[in-house]
Amino acid sequence: MARLEFPPDFVWGTATASYQIEGAVTEDGRGPSIWDTFSHIPGKVKGNDNGDVACDSYHRYPEDIALLKKLGVKVYRFSIAWPRILPQGTGEVNQAGLDYYNRVIDALLEAGIEPCVTLYHWDLPQALQDRGGWANRETIDAFVRYAEIVFRTFNGKVRQWITFNETWCVSFLSNFVGDHAPGNKDLQLAITVAHHCMVAHGKTVKRFRELGIQGEIGTTHNLYWYEPYSSSQEDIEACRRYRGWYNEWFMDPTFRGEYPAFLVEWFRKKGAEVPIQPGDMETIAQKIDFIGINYYSGGFGRYKQDHKNFDCEEVQIGFDKTHIGWNVYPDGLYKTLKWVHDTYGDIPIYITENGACYDDVLTSDGKVHDADRIAYFHKHFIQLHRLIASGVPLRGYFAWSLLDNFEWAEGYSKRFGLVYMNYETLERIPKDSFYFFQHVIANGAIEVEDKK
Ligand code: JJW
């Protein structure tokens, strides 16, 4: 039995997002977001589920925080719902919305847990979508104003700030693939949205510095590790496009102020261009304090003519898969973060999300024996240890998620929580993985046994 120890200042946390857990969508002056609209269109979300009630964390946050305390995490990553602060996106500030997050933040601090706040985790005010949403440059300034209100209100209480969660999902998944709100299928639109989100990120970082807000600010990109299936030139190029679409398209502007040329060229051939205005790229590449990486999966890609993912198809080679169909690929976590470090330099890294979806059952003993999730975490924690041992400045890890919650287009059918949600009673039941994570945090180490 080997013991792999983590540095004492390594930050263990969990993550959630406003629309996925809060419910109370019409309470205390909250305005509608694009996810209220989208989830209420029949056929958009599995089972026609929506976030109207979700985990009811709007009312039950004290229970959630008690769970976090029991778990022993140092930090809790959650998001602020823009439409609670500015119901119309612009205009009047809704004090009741600020008051709500003030209560949450105070309760966290009281419990000895640091808040980590994501400003944009997908709930764009519908009023802004009605004027074009992220495709309209006016949304950039509306976002910076929203951020400034939140910064000023919580300055000194919140130390870690994340501007955007998973800009790939906000842009391509929502506007090209069409699976997420607002549900468009238009490459030009997706590229425009991605660009405007990144400009909004850069402008927000600038404003954060100008205002002298305490703490640190960064952004979160969702990266995947795809390798070419074979060494054929076609496979290499197809896979480079596929991975570049997720990874370099967002990482290169963030750190280098430029888009990857090979993809700019590819998109141009498809009739789409980035609407870059003078100064945009410098704005996007504002120096940040850390990068957040969400890592779930990866795999192998090969060339397939006219495949929807830019002529790259994923090859099935017998990976174990989670209940949402994603490959279990712990080595990909190591490779992704090693690549981030080698390519973009000595930026502190947080894994702002990682976790596994399994079809959990509450058994007659009143427990949830999610051995598969424990195995997933354990395998990924080994990779964290390898990364730290390799000198990658990995500072922390947030498990997705504290609770089972509204998994976007998958509704409530997909569970990622350390805590099981009984959606009928809203009762919260810690799963076995909760106690596993609690044990790792308390020990500051994982145990690894060689298989005989
Ligand atoms: C990609 C589907 C074609 C969330 C995807 C679907 C079709 C190329 C989990 N992360 O709930 C990515 N999540 O809110 C944020 N991350 O493609 C948090 N990424 O693709 C979690 C879904 C996702 C996805 C889902």
Boltz pocket constraint, residues with backbone or C-beta under 6 A from the ligand:
constraints:
  - pocket:
      binder: B
      contacts: [[A, 17], [A, 20], [A, 165], [A, 166], [A, 169], [A, 173], [A, 177], [A, 179], [A, 222], [A, 294], [A, 309], [A, 353], [A, 400], [A, 406], [A, 407], [A, 408]]
      max_distance: 6.0
